């Protein structure tokens, strides 16, 4: 079974808008409100199985001396752009892990305090009273709720960062062709 390529076509009025968001000017006729790279990322990300499929991009741009001079520099500029974003995203991922570990320490300490409070309440207030059950169960629930954020950070928050790193690596090495019209 052959793996089909994800072909992305980006039509720009200025080749520089492949990396920069174009100015919003309804009279100029620019029909995108994001950079060309962001448009490629968005297009690839919604494709089924994008992690295992090759990507190729064709940029369509009006012919001009400035654009013609930039065309041979596109692959190196794209690699540099993606490398910078990979580094930035890796730093953000590290912050998420660091915040998750810090939050986990705070959450576990809070849970221990709440469990200790629940045990103290059980000794001080008669067990068969509604007040005792309410306070004990409330302390236990509050302790477990204190672990909500650490669990969110350590189990779920990091996924988008890893996906972005994968996507930037894929785009860094993709073939890019520029077609002038």
Rosetta constraint file for C-alpha pairs under 8 A:
AtomPair CA 3 CA 53 HARMONIC 6.20 0.50
AtomPair CA 3 CA 54 HARMONIC 7.79 0.50
AtomPair CA 4 CA 53 HARMONIC 6.50 0.50
AtomPair CA 4 CA 54 HARMONIC 7.31 0.50
AtomPair CA 5 CA 53 HARMONIC 5.83 0.50
AtomPair CA 5 CA 54 HARMONIC 4.91 0.50
AtomPair CA 5 CA 55 HARMONIC 5.51 0.50
AtomPair CA 5 CA 56 HARMONIC 6.91 0.50
AtomPair CA 6 CA 44 HARMONIC 7.03 0.50
AtomPair CA 6 CA 47 HARMONIC 7.73 0.50
AtomPair CA 6 CA 50 HARMONIC 7.64 0.50
AtomPair CA 6 CA 53 HARMONIC 6.73 0.50
AtomPair CA 6 CA 54 HARMONIC 6.17 0.50
AtomPair CA 6 CA 55 HARMONIC 4.68 0.50
AtomPair CA 6 CA 56 HARMONIC 6.25 0.50
AtomPair CA 7 CA 55 HARMONIC 6.01 0.50
AtomPair CA 7 CA 56 HARMONIC 5.02 0.50
AtomPair CA 7 CA 57 HARMONIC 5.80 0.50
AtomPair CA 7 CA 58 HARMONIC 7.59 0.50
AtomPair CA 8 CA 40 HARMONIC 6.41 0.50
AtomPair CA 8 CA 43 HARMONIC 7.15 0.50
AtomPair CA 8 CA 44 HARMONIC 7.77 0.50
AtomPair CA 8 CA 55 HARMONIC 7.56 0.50
AtomPair CA 8 CA 56 HARMONIC 6.27 0.50
AtomPair CA 8 CA 57 HARMONIC 4.70 0.50
AtomPair CA 8 CA 58 HARMONIC 6.24 0.50
AtomPair CA 9 CA 57 HARMONIC 5.82 0.50
AtomPair CA 9 CA 58 HARMONIC 4.85 0.50
AtomPair CA 9 CA 59 HARMONIC 5.94 0.50
AtomPair CA 9 CA 60 HARMONIC 7.30 0.50
AtomPair CA 10 CA 36 HARMONIC 6.38 0.50
AtomPair CA 10 CA 39 HARMONIC 7.60 0.50
AtomPair CA 10 CA 40 HARMONIC 7.51 0.50
AtomPair CA 10 CA 57 HARMONIC 7.43 0.50
AtomPair CA 10 CA 58 HARMONIC 6.28 0.50
AtomPair CA 10 CA 59 HARMONIC 4.87 0.50
AtomPair CA 10 CA 60 HARMONIC 6.09 0.50
AtomPair CA 11 CA 59 HARMONIC 5.87 0.50
AtomPair CA 11 CA 60 HARMONIC 4.61 0.50
AtomPair CA 11 CA 61 HARMONIC 6.08 0.50
AtomPair CA 12 CA 17 HARMONIC 6.81 0.50
AtomPair CA 12 CA 18 HARMONIC 7.46 0.50
AtomPair CA 12 CA 30 HARMONIC 7.11 0.50
AtomPair CA 12 CA 36 HARMONIC 7.66 0.50
AtomPair CA 12 CA 59 HARMONIC 7.19 0.50
AtomPair CA 12 CA 60 HARMONIC 6.12 0.50
AtomPair CA 12 CA 61 HARMONIC 5.15 0.50
AtomPair CA 12 CA 62 HARMONIC 7.77 0.50
AtomPair CA 13 CA 17 HARMONIC 7.74 0.50
AtomPair CA 13 CA 30 HARMONIC 6.54 0.50
AtomPair CA 13 CA 61 HARMONIC 5.63 0.50
AtomPair CA 13 CA 62 HARMONIC 6.24 0.50
AtomPair CA 14 CA 18 HARMONIC 7.83 0.50
AtomPair CA 14 CA 61 HARMONIC 6.38 0.50
AtomPair CA 14 CA 62 HARMONIC 7.32 0.50
AtomPair CA 14 CA 67 HARMONIC 7.17 0.50
AtomPair CA 15 CA 61 HARMONIC 6.34 0.50
AtomPair CA 15 CA 67 HARMONIC 5.76 0.50
AtomPair CA 15 CA 70 HARMONIC 7.55 0.50
AtomPair CA 16 CA 20 HARMONIC 6.32 0.50
AtomPair CA 16 CA 67 HARMONIC 7.97 0.50
AtomPair CA 17 CA 21 HARMONIC 5.77 0.50
AtomPair CA 17 CA 22 HARMONIC 5.59 0.50
AtomPair CA 17 CA 35 HARMONIC 5.58 0.50
AtomPair CA 17 CA 36 HARMONIC 6.17 0.50
AtomPair CA 18 CA 35 HARMONIC 5.33 0.50
AtomPair CA 18 CA 36 HARMONIC 3.97 0.50
AtomPair CA 18 CA 37 HARMONIC 5.67 0.50
AtomPair CA 19 CA 35 HARMONIC 5.39 0.50
AtomPair CA 19 CA 36 HARMONIC 6.10 0.50
AtomPair CA 19 CA 37 HARMONIC 5.93 0.50
AtomPair CA 20 CA 34 HARMONIC 7.58 0.50
AtomPair CA 20 CA 35 HARMONIC 4.95 0.50
AtomPair CA 20 CA 36 HARMONIC 7.52 0.50
AtomPair CA 21 CA 33 HARMONIC 6.54 0.50
AtomPair CA 21 CA 34 HARMONIC 4.82 0.50
AtomPair CA 21 CA 35 HARMONIC 4.25 0.50
AtomPair CA 21 CA 36 HARMONIC 7.72 0.50
AtomPair CA 22 CA 30 HARMONIC 7.43 0.50
AtomPair CA 22 CA 32 HARMONIC 7.55 0.50
AtomPair CA 22 CA 33 HARMONIC 6.64 0.50
AtomPair CA 22 CA 34 HARMONIC 6.83 0.50
AtomPair CA 22 CA 35 HARMONIC 6.71 0.50
AtomPair CA 24 CA 30 HARMONIC 7.55 0.50
AtomPair CA 24 CA 33 HARMONIC 7.14 0.50
AtomPair CA 25 CA 29 HARMONIC 7.01 0.50
AtomPair CA 25 CA 30 HARMONIC 7.06 0.50
AtomPair CA 26 CA 30 HARMONIC 7.06 0.50
AtomPair CA 34 CA 38 HARMONIC 6.15 0.50
AtomPair CA 34 CA 39 HARMONIC 6.45 0.50
AtomPair CA 35 CA 39 HARMONIC 6.28 0.50
AtomPair CA 36 CA 40 HARMONIC 6.19 0.50
AtomPair CA 37 CA 41 HARMONIC 6.16 0.50
AtomPair CA 38 CA 42 HARMONIC 6.08 0.50
AtomPair CA 39 CA 43 HARMONIC 6.07 0.50
AtomPair CA 40 CA 44 HARMONIC 6.03 0.50
AtomPair CA 40 CA 57 HARMONIC 7.60 0.50
AtomPair CA 41 CA 45 HARMONIC 5.92 0.50
AtomPair CA 41 CA 167 HARMONIC 7.19 0.50
AtomPair CA 41 CA 171 HARMONIC 7.92 0.50
AtomPair CA 42 CA 46 HARMONIC 6.51 0.50
AtomPair CA 43 CA 47 HARMONIC 6.78 0.50
AtomPair CA 44 CA 50 HARMONIC 6.28 0.50
AtomPair CA 44 CA 55 HARMONIC 7.69 0.50
AtomPair CA 45 CA 50 HARMONIC 6.56 0.50
AtomPair CA 45 CA 167 HARMONIC 7.82 0.50
AtomPair CA 46 CA 50 HARMONIC 7.85 0.50
AtomPair CA 49 CA 53 HARMONIC 6.50 0.50
AtomPair CA 50 CA 54 HARMONIC 7.58 0.50
AtomPair CA 51 CA 166 HARMONIC 7.71 0.50
AtomPair CA 51 CA 167 HARMONIC 7.74 0.50
AtomPair CA 54 CA 170 HARMONIC 7.89 0.50
AtomPair CA 54 CA 174 HARMONIC 7.47 0.50
AtomPair CA 55 CA 170 HARMONIC 7.46 0.50
AtomPair CA 55 CA 171 HARMONIC 7.28 0.50
AtomPair CA 55 CA 174 HARMONIC 5.77 0.50
AtomPair CA 55 CA 175 HARMONIC 7.45 0.50
AtomPair CA 56 CA 174 HARMONIC 5.57 0.50
AtomPair CA 56 CA 175 HARMONIC 5.17 0.50
AtomPair CA 56 CA 176 HARMONIC 6.09 0.50
AtomPair CA 57 CA 174 HARMONIC 7.38 0.50
AtomPair CA 57 CA 175 HARMONIC 6.44 0.50
AtomPair CA 57 CA 176 HARMONIC 4.86 0.50
AtomPair CA 57 CA 177 HARMONIC 6.39 0.50
AtomPair CA 58 CA 176 HARMONIC 5.77 0.50
AtomPair CA 58 CA 177 HARMONIC 4.80 0.50
AtomPair CA 58 CA 178 HARMONIC 5.73 0.50
AtomPair CA 58 CA 179 HARMONIC 7.01 0.50
AtomPair CA 59 CA 176 HARMONIC 7.34 0.50
AtomPair CA 59 CA 177 HARMONIC 6.17 0.50
AtomPair CA 59 CA 178 HARMONIC 4.70 0.50
AtomPair CA 59 CA 179 HARMONIC 6.04 0.50
AtomPair CA 60 CA 178 HARMONIC 5.95 0.50
AtomPair CA 60 CA 179 HARMONIC 4.83 0.50
AtomPair CA 60 CA 180 HARMONIC 5.74 0.50
AtomPair CA 60 CA 181 HARMONIC 7.15 0.50
AtomPair CA 61 CA 67 HARMONIC 7.81 0.50
AtomPair CA 61 CA 178 HARMONIC 7.30 0.50
AtomPair CA 61 CA 179 HARMONIC 6.36 0.50
AtomPair CA 61 CA 180 HARMONIC 4.99 0.50
AtomPair CA 61 CA 181 HARMONIC 6.33 0.50
AtomPair CA 62 CA 67 HARMONIC 7.86 0.50
AtomPair CA 62 CA 180 HARMONIC 5.14 0.50
AtomPair CA 62 CA 181 HARMONIC 4.92 0.50
AtomPair CA 63 CA 67 HARMONIC 6.48 0.50
AtomPair CA 63 CA 68 HARMONIC 6.75 0.50
AtomPair CA 63 CA 180 HARMONIC 4.97 0.50
AtomPair CA 63 CA 181 HARMONIC 5.81 0.50
AtomPair CA 64 CA 68 HARMONIC 6.01 0.50
AtomPair CA 65 CA 69 HARMONIC 6.17 0.50
AtomPair CA 66 CA 70 HARMONIC 6.45 0.50
AtomPair CA 67 CA 71 HARMONIC 6.28 0.50
AtomPair CA 69 CA 73 HARMONIC 7.93 0.50
AtomPair CA 70 CA 74 HARMONIC 6.57 0.50
AtomPair CA 71 CA 178 HARMONIC 6.71 0.50
AtomPair CA 73 CA 77 HARMONIC 6.02 0.50
AtomPair CA 74 CA 78 HARMONIC 5.88 0.50
AtomPair CA 74 CA 176 HARMONIC 7.67 0.50
AtomPair CA 75 CA 79 HARMONIC 6.17 0.50
AtomPair CA 75 CA 175 HARMONIC 7.80 0.50
AtomPair CA 75 CA 176 HARMONIC 6.95 0.50
AtomPair CA 76 CA 80 HARMONIC 6.12 0.50
AtomPair CA 77 CA 81 HARMONIC 5.98 0.50
AtomPair CA 78 CA 82 HARMONIC 6.04 0.50
AtomPair CA 78 CA 171 HARMONIC 7.89 0.50
AtomPair CA 78 CA 172 HARMONIC 6.00 0.50
AtomPair CA 79 CA 83 HARMONIC 6.03 0.50
AtomPair CA 79 CA 172 HARMONIC 4.69 0.50
AtomPair CA 79 CA 173 HARMONIC 7.10 0.50
AtomPair CA 80 CA 84 HARMONIC 6.23 0.50
AtomPair CA 81 CA 85 HARMONIC 6.37 0.50
AtomPair CA 82 CA 86 HARMONIC 5.98 0.50
AtomPair CA 82 CA 168 HARMONIC 5.34 0.50
AtomPair CA 82 CA 169 HARMONIC 6.89 0.50
AtomPair CA 82 CA 171 HARMONIC 7.23 0.50
AtomPair CA 82 CA 172 HARMONIC 5.54 0.50
AtomPair CA 83 CA 87 HARMONIC 6.19 0.50
AtomPair CA 83 CA 168 HARMONIC 7.62 0.50
AtomPair CA 83 CA 169 HARMONIC 7.81 0.50
AtomPair CA 83 CA 172 HARMONIC 7.50 0.50
AtomPair CA 84 CA 88 HARMONIC 6.20 0.50
AtomPair CA 85 CA 89 HARMONIC 5.97 0.50
AtomPair CA 85 CA 165 HARMONIC 7.96 0.50
AtomPair CA 85 CA 168 HARMONIC 7.26 0.50
AtomPair CA 86 CA 90 HARMONIC 6.00 0.50
AtomPair CA 86 CA 164 HARMONIC 7.80 0.50
AtomPair CA 86 CA 165 HARMONIC 5.41 0.50
AtomPair CA 86 CA 168 HARMONIC 6.41 0.50
AtomPair CA 86 CA 169 HARMONIC 7.53 0.50
AtomPair CA 87 CA 91 HARMONIC 6.30 0.50
AtomPair CA 88 CA 92 HARMONIC 6.36 0.50
AtomPair CA 89 CA 93 HARMONIC 6.08 0.50
AtomPair CA 89 CA 161 HARMONIC 6.13 0.50
AtomPair CA 89 CA 164 HARMONIC 7.40 0.50
AtomPair CA 89 CA 165 HARMONIC 6.65 0.50
AtomPair CA 90 CA 94 HARMONIC 6.16 0.50
AtomPair CA 90 CA 161 HARMONIC 7.41 0.50
AtomPair CA 90 CA 165 HARMONIC 7.41 0.50
AtomPair CA 91 CA 95 HARMONIC 6.30 0.50
AtomPair CA 92 CA 96 HARMONIC 6.32 0.50
AtomPair CA 92 CA 161 HARMONIC 7.50 0.50
AtomPair CA 93 CA 97 HARMONIC 6.35 0.50
AtomPair CA 93 CA 158 HARMONIC 6.19 0.50
AtomPair CA 93 CA 161 HARMONIC 5.97 0.50
AtomPair CA 93 CA 162 HARMONIC 7.62 0.50
AtomPair CA 94 CA 98 HARMONIC 6.09 0.50
AtomPair CA 95 CA 99 HARMONIC 5.93 0.50
AtomPair CA 96 CA 100 HARMONIC 5.95 0.50
AtomPair CA 96 CA 153 HARMONIC 6.58 0.50
AtomPair CA 96 CA 154 HARMONIC 7.87 0.50
AtomPair CA 96 CA 157 HARMONIC 7.20 0.50
AtomPair CA 96 CA 158 HARMONIC 6.57 0.50
AtomPair CA 97 CA 101 HARMONIC 6.20 0.50
AtomPair CA 97 CA 153 HARMONIC 7.23 0.50
AtomPair CA 97 CA 154 HARMONIC 6.61 0.50
AtomPair CA 97 CA 158 HARMONIC 7.57 0.50
AtomPair CA 98 CA 102 HARMONIC 6.24 0.50
AtomPair CA 99 CA 103 HARMONIC 5.93 0.50
AtomPair CA 99 CA 153 HARMONIC 7.56 0.50
AtomPair CA 100 CA 104 HARMONIC 5.95 0.50
AtomPair CA 100 CA 149 HARMONIC 7.77 0.50
AtomPair CA 100 CA 150 HARMONIC 5.06 0.50
AtomPair CA 100 CA 151 HARMONIC 7.64 0.50
AtomPair CA 100 CA 153 HARMONIC 5.11 0.50
AtomPair CA 100 CA 154 HARMONIC 5.49 0.50
AtomPair CA 101 CA 105 HARMONIC 6.33 0.50
AtomPair CA 101 CA 150 HARMONIC 7.16 0.50
AtomPair CA 101 CA 154 HARMONIC 7.74 0.50
AtomPair CA 102 CA 106 HARMONIC 6.39 0.50
AtomPair CA 103 CA 107 HARMONIC 5.87 0.50
AtomPair CA 103 CA 147 HARMONIC 7.88 0.50
AtomPair CA 103 CA 149 HARMONIC 6.94 0.50
AtomPair CA 103 CA 150 HARMONIC 5.05 0.50
AtomPair CA 104 CA 108 HARMONIC 5.98 0.50
AtomPair CA 104 CA 147 HARMONIC 6.72 0.50
AtomPair CA 104 CA 150 HARMONIC 4.88 0.50
AtomPair CA 104 CA 151 HARMONIC 7.58 0.50
AtomPair CA 105 CA 109 HARMONIC 6.21 0.50
AtomPair CA 106 CA 110 HARMONIC 6.05 0.50
AtomPair CA 107 CA 111 HARMONIC 6.01 0.50
AtomPair CA 107 CA 143 HARMONIC 7.59 0.50
AtomPair CA 107 CA 146 HARMONIC 5.00 0.50
AtomPair CA 107 CA 147 HARMONIC 4.80 0.50
AtomPair CA 107 CA 150 HARMONIC 7.02 0.50
AtomPair CA 108 CA 112 HARMONIC 6.13 0.50
AtomPair CA 108 CA 146 HARMONIC 7.79 0.50
AtomPair CA 108 CA 147 HARMONIC 6.90 0.50
AtomPair CA 109 CA 113 HARMONIC 6.23 0.50
AtomPair CA 110 CA 114 HARMONIC 6.12 0.50
AtomPair CA 110 CA 143 HARMONIC 5.93 0.50
AtomPair CA 110 CA 146 HARMONIC 6.51 0.50
AtomPair CA 111 CA 115 HARMONIC 6.08 0.50
AtomPair CA 111 CA 140 HARMONIC 7.55 0.50
AtomPair CA 111 CA 142 HARMONIC 7.68 0.50
AtomPair CA 111 CA 143 HARMONIC 3.97 0.50
AtomPair CA 111 CA 144 HARMONIC 6.12 0.50
AtomPair CA 111 CA 146 HARMONIC 6.64 0.50
AtomPair CA 111 CA 147 HARMONIC 7.55 0.50
AtomPair CA 112 CA 116 HARMONIC 6.08 0.50
AtomPair CA 112 CA 143 HARMONIC 7.33 0.50
AtomPair CA 113 CA 117 HARMONIC 6.04 0.50
AtomPair CA 113 CA 143 HARMONIC 7.63 0.50
AtomPair CA 114 CA 118 HARMONIC 6.08 0.50
AtomPair CA 114 CA 139 HARMONIC 5.19 0.50
AtomPair CA 114 CA 140 HARMONIC 5.93 0.50
AtomPair CA 114 CA 142 HARMONIC 7.02 0.50
AtomPair CA 114 CA 143 HARMONIC 5.17 0.50
AtomPair CA 115 CA 119 HARMONIC 6.20 0.50
AtomPair CA 115 CA 139 HARMONIC 6.78 0.50
AtomPair CA 115 CA 140 HARMONIC 5.84 0.50
AtomPair CA 115 CA 143 HARMONIC 7.01 0.50
AtomPair CA 116 CA 120 HARMONIC 6.17 0.50
AtomPair CA 117 CA 121 HARMONIC 6.12 0.50
AtomPair CA 117 CA 136 HARMONIC 7.75 0.50
AtomPair CA 117 CA 139 HARMONIC 6.79 0.50
AtomPair CA 118 CA 122 HARMONIC 6.24 0.50
AtomPair CA 118 CA 135 HARMONIC 7.15 0.50
AtomPair CA 118 CA 136 HARMONIC 4.56 0.50
AtomPair CA 118 CA 137 HARMONIC 7.46 0.50
AtomPair CA 118 CA 139 HARMONIC 5.69 0.50
AtomPair CA 118 CA 140 HARMONIC 6.58 0.50
AtomPair CA 119 CA 123 HARMONIC 6.54 0.50
AtomPair CA 119 CA 136 HARMONIC 7.48 0.50
AtomPair CA 120 CA 124 HARMONIC 6.27 0.50
AtomPair CA 121 CA 125 HARMONIC 5.72 0.50
AtomPair CA 121 CA 132 HARMONIC 6.78 0.50
AtomPair CA 121 CA 135 HARMONIC 7.16 0.50
AtomPair CA 121 CA 136 HARMONIC 6.38 0.50
AtomPair CA 122 CA 126 HARMONIC 6.98 0.50
AtomPair CA 122 CA 127 HARMONIC 6.13 0.50
AtomPair CA 122 CA 132 HARMONIC 6.61 0.50
AtomPair CA 122 CA 136 HARMONIC 6.86 0.50
AtomPair CA 123 CA 127 HARMONIC 7.95 0.50
AtomPair CA 125 CA 129 HARMONIC 7.65 0.50
AtomPair CA 125 CA 131 HARMONIC 7.90 0.50
AtomPair CA 125 CA 132 HARMONIC 5.68 0.50
AtomPair CA 126 CA 132 HARMONIC 6.51 0.50
AtomPair CA 127 CA 132 HARMONIC 5.89 0.50
AtomPair CA 127 CA 133 HARMONIC 7.16 0.50
AtomPair CA 128 CA 132 HARMONIC 7.19 0.50
AtomPair CA 128 CA 133 HARMONIC 7.69 0.50
AtomPair CA 129 CA 133 HARMONIC 6.65 0.50
AtomPair CA 130 CA 134 HARMONIC 6.07 0.50
AtomPair CA 131 CA 135 HARMONIC 6.10 0.50
AtomPair CA 132 CA 136 HARMONIC 5.98 0.50
AtomPair CA 133 CA 137 HARMONIC 5.81 0.50
AtomPair CA 134 CA 138 HARMONIC 5.80 0.50
AtomPair CA 135 CA 139 HARMONIC 6.06 0.50
AtomPair CA 136 CA 140 HARMONIC 6.32 0.50
AtomPair CA 137 CA 141 HARMONIC 6.06 0.50
AtomPair CA 138 CA 142 HARMONIC 5.99 0.50
AtomPair CA 139 CA 143 HARMONIC 6.17 0.50
AtomPair CA 140 CA 144 HARMONIC 6.44 0.50
AtomPair CA 141 CA 145 HARMONIC 6.09 0.50
AtomPair CA 142 CA 146 HARMONIC 6.25 0.50
AtomPair CA 143 CA 147 HARMONIC 7.14 0.50
AtomPair CA 144 CA 148 HARMONIC 7.07 0.50
AtomPair CA 147 CA 151 HARMONIC 6.14 0.50
AtomPair CA 148 CA 152 HARMONIC 6.14 0.50
AtomPair CA 149 CA 153 HARMONIC 6.08 0.50
AtomPair CA 150 CA 154 HARMONIC 5.98 0.50
AtomPair CA 151 CA 155 HARMONIC 5.68 0.50
AtomPair CA 151 CA 156 HARMONIC 7.74 0.50
AtomPair CA 152 CA 156 HARMONIC 5.38 0.50
AtomPair CA 152 CA 157 HARMONIC 6.16 0.50
AtomPair CA 153 CA 157 HARMONIC 4.70 0.50
AtomPair CA 153 CA 158 HARMONIC 6.85 0.50
AtomPair CA 154 CA 158 HARMONIC 7.07 0.50
AtomPair CA 158 CA 162 HARMONIC 6.54 0.50
AtomPair CA 159 CA 163 HARMONIC 6.21 0.50
AtomPair CA 160 CA 164 HARMONIC 6.12 0.50
AtomPair CA 161 CA 165 HARMONIC 6.26 0.50
AtomPair CA 162 CA 166 HARMONIC 6.26 0.50
AtomPair CA 163 CA 167 HARMONIC 6.13 0.50
AtomPair CA 164 CA 168 HARMONIC 6.05 0.50
AtomPair CA 165 CA 169 HARMONIC 6.18 0.50
AtomPair CA 166 CA 170 HARMONIC 6.23 0.50
AtomPair CA 167 CA 171 HARMONIC 6.17 0.50
AtomPair CA 168 CA 172 HARMONIC 5.93 0.50
AtomPair CA 169 CA 173 HARMONIC 6.72 0.50
AtomPair CA 170 CA 174 HARMONIC 6.34 0.50
